[in-house]
Amino acid sequence: MDAPLRGALNFVRLVAACLMVLGLLDTGLYLGQCFEPKHPSPVKILPIVLNSIPFVIGVVILIRAKAAAQWINDKLE
């Protein structure tokens, strides 16, 4: 594996990891807001699903990281 492809692969993995962390933080903050002791509110499924979309996209990108890195490498050449 040459250096530009390795760099593109690391970049794709970094973006995927950041999206996964963002999705987990969004979902965790929503659940923390729902389970707040002084002002509890009911947990709804739709906000959890919407907040976890970046996590799912990050997992898909991480699975397809090699193909995405190859595509980025081809576009930059």
VENGIUR-V463049 format. One record per pair of residues at least 12 apart in sequence whose ideal C-beta (glycine too) atoms are under 7 Angstrom apart, sorted by the first residue. I is the first residue (numbers start at 1). J is the second residue. D is the distance in whole Angstrom. If there is no record, write none. Layout:
# VENGIUR-V463049
I&J&D + I&J&D
This chain:
# VENGIUR-V463049
4&73&6 + 4&76&7 + 5&69&6 + 5&70&7 + 5&73&5 + 8&69&4 + 8&72&4 + 8&73&5 + 9&65&6 + 9&66&7 + 9&69&4 + 12&61&7 + 12&65&5 + 12&68&5 + 12&69&5 + 12&72&7 + 13&62&7 + 13&65&6 + 15&61&7 + 16&58&5 + 16&61&4 + 16&62&4 + 16&65&7 + 17&58&7 + 19&54&5 + 19&57&6 + 19&58&3 + 19&61&7 + 20&55&5 + 20&58&4 + 20&59&7 + 22&54&5 + 23&51&7 + 23&52&5 + 23&53&7 + 23&54&4 + 23&55&3 + 23&58&6 + 24&55&6 + 26&51&4 + 26&54&7 + 27&48&6 + 27&51&5 + 27&52&5 + 30&47&5 + 30&48&7 + 30&51&5 + 31&43&7
